[in-house]
Amino acid sequence: MRLEEKIRNSKNSIPEMENDLRKQIYATSIEPKRTSRFTFRFAYMSFVALLLLGLGIFIGLSVNTLKPTQYSNDSQTFRTDIEVQDFLNQEPKLSGMDISLEDLFRGGGFAYSESKDGTQETNGPTSTDQTNPDSTSGANVQVKGVDEADYLKYDADMLYYVHPNVMVDGKSRTAFEIWKLNEGFTGLLGYYLIDEGYAYTALVANRTHVVVVNYNPNYYGYYRYYDAENKYLDNIEILIFEKKKINIDADGILEPNKKIIMPGFLTLSSDQKYLRLTDKALLINSTSYIRDGNVPQLSYEFDDRKEEITKDQISYYKDSYNRLFNIFMKVSLEDDYKINTYHWFGSSPTVYVSHTAFYYTERTYNYSNTTGADYTSKTRITKLDFSGDEIVVKGNVLVDGNVRNQWYMDEFEGRLRIVAADSNISGWWSDREKPTKHAVYVVQEKELEKGLEIVGSLTEGIGLPGEDIKSVRFNTNAETGLNVLNIVTFRNTDPLYKILFRDGIKPYIDDELKVPGYSFYLHPITMEEKQLLLGIGIGEEWSDKISLYNNDDELTQIGEDFLINEEVAKYLGGDNIYTWNSTRSHLEYIDVFGFSEGHLFGMPIEIYSQETSEEEVKWAYYKSYMMLCINPDATSPIEIWKVFEGDKIVASGHYNLNDYHNYRVIFANGYFYGVGQNVIGLN
């Protein structure tokens, strides 16, 4: 029996309902690029190894040449062209980026769900009454009500989708599509073809708007060099669609309500997402390279207006080690799309965005002698308040260590909590016997003067010698007073820490648990007032695993690890079936509450089998979606509820599966829908 038959004939199999309306508008097909996986990986690994070797040589040379410097606490703006050139002509500081193969090849931390009523909430779990069998699951974002970039958005009756590889006039294009969802059936309402000058497209949405952002990444030059057919653009295109005023012409082509062009490039990796949307504003952070000491001519275009950026609008710190030009833009959704901006020189930042503030970080170094033998590394966090008519700088603060991504920060009750990883416990050159100095800081605005200050810290006890931080998760709820931080460190075992905050500002370790392997994603769940924690990560033999923990008074594991490969093979009832967790972003997970079996949690997986003959080896890949039932009181607290069959890819030899989106499943208005090469309804 073939693998697709096993999936279809397995228990709780899912009938599919194809929709042909798309064919009436344009013909679609996906033509994967045939590549050798071995050749691609070998070339990529060789490139990474050379990059790291070059970085190590650069560090060795720089340590003996960098001059002493002091930390800079105050930002300033340029007054003359000479000041700009003097700043750009300084000897660049050592970047100190922590690069490891593990960080390059895996995804980052993850978060939780979206607010349904638009109220300001923080990073807490959804209660069991927010989703029921007749409702709609929310987006799995870090801060409730602050949407993040994805290629798929939806509400109760509409789905918004970035569809790659659409064939138009014999050429592959990318299209933004709007689909109608109606009791398990789907219909394409309209589409918008993306300009070929953009390599990527992302979506953000709230209750009233969906925003399409077309962009190129900072390394666009790579694509420009190897794909001369496309002329990639040096700007970002923002298309704003008002949900109640969607314009569709007779040919099914969508027309945006507003269009904005901003300069620079956009970063939307698994760890860094520089695009947000609240109920009131679109928030975006772009970067531009400064080449040969020249500041590019930068401007915004909005409708028929054009606005230039002048030097007195650019902020900087004297000890900035990088020469990237950063723009933070706020587009008001309530004031006729009014634009406010803040500009600064610095590195490509790590950012965290709440409902009212934008925090960005930058690494700084202080060398104590001319040889650079002794130096300290700190991270500067700057707060920008965008709650009013203007963007206001509230101040900055320096902390020891490295704030690696947005999940290391969280705002709660007006204070910012920060996890800072020890810079010496990361990368190939780490001292694995040196005691760790991972830390937690609590920061707030000063009462009597402008600026930020540290009001609480925990600088000891997180991680054994040589253990690096693998995941961070803040779990807060303003209504219930829930205020918990979980951190996973790892070298040989997985110490899972539970950290509480005394008086809201004094972090302390309340409990810790050591288990084999580690979790790179921590997902809080509340069931009948029980605080649970789902950990997704790597087991003892480097197999994909899922673990369930009690995160209440006592930190304990519930049941045994759920091993994805073994459990899916058992569920489908066949040999030579292999499965792995294919999640690329936290936004691909969904939560569905209210089913009698328990809490449902969904995630993308890839299933494959090998068919060998004398002539060739064929691989059958299935981009599928697995729904798990989470029930802490059951004999098996984690069980497969359903496996949704997704897109099938048959290949002779190897194909690059990254040419395809993951197969996604959403839950809207009481129905499951599958989104892949086609959009279909699922019973």
N, C-alpha and C positions, 0 to 999 in steps of 0.2 A: 504494500500500500504506500503510495507516495505521501510526502510530508503534508501537502495541501489537503489531502483527503483525511489525514489524521487530525488536522486542525479542525476541518469542517465537521468531522464525525465525532469529535471528542464531546464530553459532557458539556452542556450549556453552549453548544455551538451557535454561531451567529449567522442568520441569513443576511445576504447583502441585497440592497436595492440600488441598482445602477441608475444614473440620471443622464439623459442624453441631451439636455437643453444646451449644454456647453457646445456641442457639435453644430448647433444652429448658428452660433456666433463666430466661432473659429475652431479649426481642427487642432487637437492637442495630442502630443506624444512626447515621450521622454527618450532622448537618445543619449545613453551614457557614454562617456569617453572611455575607451578601452585603454587601460593602463596596467602595467605590471606592478602588483602590490609590493613584490620583493624589491624591484628596481626603485620604486618610489620611496619605500621606507629606507633602503640603503642610502639613496641620495640624500634623503632628508636627515637621516642620522649622521651622515658624513658632514653635511652642512652645519648641523647643530654642534658636532664635536669640534669642527674648525672654529666656529663662532666662540665657543667656550674657551678653546685654547688661546685664541686671539685676545679674548677678554682677560684671561689669566695673565698673558704677557703684558697687556696694557696696564693691569693693576700692579704688576711687579715693577714696571718702569715708572709708573706714576707715583708710587709710594716714595721714591727717592727724589722726586722733582717738585711735588706740590709744596707751595709755600703755606706757612701757618695762616689760619684764618679764625675768625670768631663768629659765633652764631649771630644772625641778624634777626632781631625781634620785630622790627617795624618795616612795613611795606612803604614804598614811596612811588611817585610818578615822575616821568621824565619832563624836564623843562626845556632842554635844547637838543638839537641834533647831535652835538658833541657828546652829551651824556649818553645818548642811545648807543653811539658807536663805541664809547669807552666801555660800556657794559658788555656789549657783544664781543669786543676784542679781548676781554679778560680770558685768562687761561681757564678752560672748563674744569670744574671740580670732578673728582671721581664719582661716578654715578652710584656705585655700591649696590647695584641691582642684584637681588638674590635669584640666581638662575639655577634651576635643577631640571633634569630630564623629566622627573615626575610632574613638575609644575607645567612643563611644556606639553605633555601628552594627555593630561587628564583635565577634567572640568573643575570648577571651584566650588565654593559653598553655595547653599541654597536657602530658600525662605518659604513664606507662607501665603495666605489668601487675601483677597481683595474685599474691602468694605462694601456692603450692599447699600447703605444709606448715605454714604458720603461723609460721615462723621470722622473726625480726626482720631485715629487709633494708632497703636504702635505694633510691634512685631508679635502679637499674640496668636494663639490657635483659634480656629473657628469653633464655636459651640455647636452642639449636635442639632440645634433647631434652625441653623442657618441654611442647611440644604436638606431637602427631603426628596422622596421618589418622584415628586411632581414639580421640582424646582430646577435651579440652574447652578452648577458649580462655579466658584469664583476663580479669578486668576491667582496663580501661586507667586505673589510678589513679596518683596521684603517688608515693605511698609504698607499697611492697609490703606487703600484709596490713593496710592501713588503708583501708577501703572508703569511698567517697564517694557523695553523693546522686545518684540517677538515678531514672527512672521504670520501669526494667527491670533485673532481676537474674536470674541463672540459675546452675545447677550442672549436673551430668551428666544428671540426669533430671527436673529441675523448672525451671519458668520462673515468675517473680513479676513481675506487670505492673500498672501503673496505667493503666486504660483510661478515656479521657475520652469524653464524649458517649454514654454508654449510656442507651438509652431505657427508662425504668421508669415505668409508668402514664402514658405520654404525656409524660413530662418528662425532659429530659436530665440525667443524673447522672454522677458519676465513681465508678468501682469499682476496688478492689484485687482482682486475680485470681491464682489459682494454677493453672498448667497442668502436666499430665503430658507429658513428652517421652519417646517410645518409638520408636526406630529410624525416625525420619522422620515419625512420626504424632504428633498432638497431641490432648489431651482436657482440657476444663475440669473441674477438680476442685471448685472452690468460689470464692466471691466475698464481698466485704465492701463495702457501699455507704458512701461517704464522706459525713460530715455536710455539709450545704449551707452551713454557716457558714464553711467553709474554701475558699479560692480555689485552693490548690495542694496537691499530695501528692507526697512523695518517698520513696524506698526506700534503705535500706542493708542489707547482708547479709554474713554470714560463713558458716563451715561449719555452725554450730549454730542461728543465729537469722536471721530477716528482720524488719526494723523498718520500720513504716509511720509516717511523720511528716506530719501534716496541719497546714497553717500558712497565714498571710497575710503578705505582704511588708510592709515598712515604709511603702510608699505605699498601704496598703490603703484609706485614706480616699478615694482616687480611685475605686476600685471601689464603695465604699460610697455615694458621691455619685451616680455614674452608673448604679448598679444597685441601686435601693432595694428591689427585690424580695427580695434576699438580705441577711440581717443577718450581716455578717461578724464573727467572734469575735476578741477581743483576747488570745488564748492559742494555745498550740501543743499539739496532741494527739499523744501518742506511743503507738503500739500495737505491742507486742512479741509476735511469734509464734515459738515454739520449733519448729524443723523436725521434730523427732521426736515432737512432741506437738501436731500440728495438729488443732484441733477443728472439725469440719464437721457441721452438723445435717442433717436429712433433706431440707431444702430447698436444700442446697448453700451455706448461709451460714456464713462463717468466724467463729470466736470467738477474739479475742486472749487470750494467756496472761496478759499484764499491760497495764495502761493507766495512763499518767501524763499529767497536765495541768501545763504550765509556762507562766508568764506571758510576754508579749512577742511579737515578730514574728521572722521568720526570713528571712535573705538567702541565696539559692541561685542567684546569677547565674553567668555563665560564668567570671568571675574570682574570685569570693568564694563559697566553699562552707563554711558554718558547721555542717556535719553530718558526723560520721565514725563508723566502727564498727571496732574492733579485735577480736581474738579474746577479749578480756577485758572490754571496756567500750564503751558507747555514749557519744559525746562530742558535745555540742551547744552552740552559742553563740547566744543570743537577744538582741534589743535592744528597748527600750521608750522612747518619747518622754517627756520631762519637759515638760509643758505648763503655762504660767502659773506656773512656779516650784514646782509641786506634784509631789512624788514619788508615783507611783501606789501604791495598796495592792497589794502583790505577795505571792503565795503559791504554793505547790506543792500539787497534789492527787495522792495516790498511794493507789489502792484507796479506803479510807474515811478516810484520814488527810489532814490539812491542816497545812501549816507556813508561818508568816509569815516575811517577811524584815525584819529590824530594821536600824536605822541603823548600829549598830556592826559590821555585816557588810558594809558598803559601803566599798570602797577608792577613792582618787582621787589624781590629781596636781594640784597647784595651778595648773599652766599648761595644763590641759586646755581646749581651745577649744570643745568640743561638750558638750551636755548630754544625751547618750544614756545610758540605764541599761543596762548589759550584764550578762548572766548566762552563766557557763560552767558547764555541768552535766556531771557524770560519773555514769553509771548502771552499776554493776558487774554483769556477767553471771555472776560466780562467787559473789557474796555476797548472794543473795536480792534482787537488784536494789537494793542499797543506793545511796542518792543522796548525792553530795557536790557542793557548789557554791562558786563564787567570784563576787563581785559587784563591779562598779566603774563609776564615771562616766567617760565619755570619748566619743570619736568611734566611729563604726561601724568596727571594726578590720579590718585585713588579718591573716589568721591562717594559721599553718602548724602541722600536727599530725604528730608522730612517734608511735612506739609508747609513749613514756613522758612526752612533754612537749607542752604547748600554748603556742605563741608568738603574741603579738598585738602589733600595731604601732599607733602613734599619731603624727600630725604635731604638732610644736611649733615655736614661733617666738620669736625673741629680737630685740626692737627696740632699736637703739642710741641713738635719740633720740626726742623727743616727736612729731616729724613722721612718723616711720616711714620716712624716706627710705632708711635702711640697716637691713637686717634679714637674719638668717640663718634657714634652715629646716633642721630636723633631724627624724629619725624615731626615736622611742623604741621599742625592742623589749623586751617583758617576757616572762620565762619562768615558766611554771607547771608544776611537776612533779606528775603525777597517778599515778605508778607505785605509790605506797603507799596506805594507808588514807585519807589526807587529801590535799587539794590544797595544795601548798606553793609559795609564791612564792620563786623562786631569785634574783631580782634583775632589773635592767634596764640597758640601755646605749643611748647616743645615737650615731647615725651621721649624716653629712651626706647629704642627698638624700632620695629618695622610694622606698619599698618598695611597689610598686604592687599586687602580688597574691601569692598563695601560691607561685607559681613562682619568685619572687625569693629564696626561702629554701630551705635544705636542711640537714638535720642529718646529720653523718657522723662516726663515731667520737667521739661525745659533744660535738662542736663544731657551732655553727651558722654556716653560710656565708650571706652576705647580698649581694645585688646591689642597689645604690641608684642610681636614675636621677637625673640632674641635673634639678632642678626648673625650671630656666630653659629647658630644651629640651623644652617640652611646651605645647600649647595655641596659640591664635591669636596671643597676645601674645609669643611666644618671640622671643628675639634669635638669629636664624639664623646670625649671623656670630660669635657669642661662642663661645670654645672650650668644649667639653663637659667636665663633671666627673663622668662616670659612674664608679662605684667598686665594688669588691668588698671585703668585710670578712669576717674570721674571728673569731668570738666564742666564748669559753668561760667557765665558772664560775671565779671566783677561788679560789685554793688555800687561803689563810689567813683569808679573811673572806667574808661573804655578799656576793653581787653578781656581775655579769658584767663582762668586760673584753675589749677588742679586742686580739688577739694577732698579727694579720696583716692587711695591706691592700694593695690595688692601686688607686691614685687617678689614674693618668694612662694615656693611650694607648688608651682604649676609646671609639671614635667620633671622627669628624672634626668640625670646627665645624658646628653646626646639626643633627647627626645624633642622632635619638632612638632609644632602645632599642625594638625591635619584638618580640623573643622572648628567653627565657632558658631554658636547659635544663641541669640538673645530671645527670651520668651517672656513677653510682657503683656499686661492687660490693665489699662487704666481703670476700668470699672471694678474689677475684682481685687486690684492691688497686686496681682501676680507680677513678680519681678525676679526672673531666674536667668542665669547665664550658664550655658554648658560649653565646655571646651574639651576637645580630644587631642591628646598628644600621642606620639608613637615612635618607637624604635624596634622593640621586639614584641611588646604587648600594647594594648590600647587602654591607657588610663583615661576614663571618662570622668570629668570633674563637674560637680554641681556647685556653682558659686552664687551666693545670695548677697544682698546689699543692706547692711544695717543702717537705719535712718536714711536710706535712699542714697547714701554717698560713701559708705565704708564697705568695700567688697571683702568677702572672706570665703574660704573653702568650707562648704557645709558637708560635702560627702565626695567620695571618689570610688570608682569601680574599675578593676583591671580585668579585661577580657582579651582573648586572642584576636589578632588582626586589628583593624581600625575602621572608623567611619569617616568618610569625607563629606557626608551630608547628614545633618540632624534635623528631623522634622517633628515639631510638637503636635500632639493630638490631645484634645480634651474629650473624654467620654464619661458621661454621668459624673462630672466633677472630678474625675480621675485625670491627673496629669501624666500623659504617656509621652515617650520619645522614641521615634523611629530612626534607626541608624542605618544608612546605606553605605556600604564600603567594600573592603577586601578582607577575606577570611585567612585562615592559617596557611593554606596552600595557594594563596593568591587567586582564590575563586571569588566571584561576585556574591556578596551575602547581604541579607537584611536582618537586623536585630531589633527587638522590641524591649524597651526599658520602662520601668516604673520610675517616674521623676517626681513623685510626691515626697513624703517625709523621708523615706529610705530609698536610695538609688540602687535598684536591683534589675537584673535581666529577667524577662518573662519568657519562659520556654527556651528552645534552642534556636540557633541561627537558621535562617531560611536560606538555603543555597540555591540560587536561581537556576543554574544549569541542571542540577539534579531534579529539582521540583518540576520544572517545565517538561523534562523528558518523561518523568513519571506521569504527569498530567496528560500528555499526549499519547502515552503508551507505546513508545517505539524506541528502538536502538538507533545509534548513529545520528542522533539529534543533539545539536549543540546550541546553547543559548548564552547570551551575555547582556548585561545592562548597557543600552546604547544611548542613555540620556546625555544630551549635550547642554541642556540648560534647565535650571530649576523650574522654568515656566512650563515645561513639558509634563510635570506631575499634576495630577488633579486629585481633589478630595470630594467624596460624595457621602453625605451623612444621611441617616434616617432609614436605611434599609434594615429589614428585620435580622439579616444575617450578621450585621455589624457595620463598622465603618469601612468604606471602600476607598482604596488608595491605588491610583493608576500610574504606570510608568512605561516608557517605550522599551522594547527589547528587540534584539535581532536573533532570529533562528536560522540555522543553516544545516544542510546535509550535503554529502558528497556522493556523486554518481560517477563511477570510474568504468571506462571501457578500454579496449585496446587502442582506440584511436585518440581519445582525449579524456580529460577530467572535467566534469561539469559540476558547477556549484549552484545550488538552489538556495537563495537568500530570501528570507521573509522579514520585512520590516513590520513588526507586529506591536501589539500593545497588551500589556498584562494588567488586569485588575485584581488586586489582592483584597481579601477580607481580613480586617484587623479586629480581633476579639480577645482581649486579655484573659477572659474567663474560660475560653475554650481549651480543649486538650492541645490543639495546635493553634496557637494564637495568631499565626500568619499562614493563610491558605490561599491558593489560587481560586478566585471567583470565576473569572472567564479569561480566555485568551482571544483577543480580537485579531482575526486574520487581516493582514495589511497588504502592502505591495510586494509582489513576488518578482525577484530578479534572478534570471537564469544566465549563467556566464560560463563560457569555456575559458579556462585560465582564471585570471583574477581581474576584478573590476574595482575601481575606487568607490566604495559605498558612500563616501562623503559627497559624491555628486548628487545625492538624494536627500531630501528632507527625511527626518524620522516620521514614521507613521504615528499620527496623533489621534486620540479619542477625547471628545468633549461630552459634557452632560448638560443639555439645554432643554428647559421646559419639560422635564420628565423623560427625555429620550437621549440615547447615546448616538453620537455621530462619529464616523471615521473620516479622517482627513489625510489623504496621501496623494497619489496620482489622480484620484477622483475624490469627490466629496459624496459620501453615501450615508444613508440612515441605517442604524443598527437596532435590532430589537433587544 
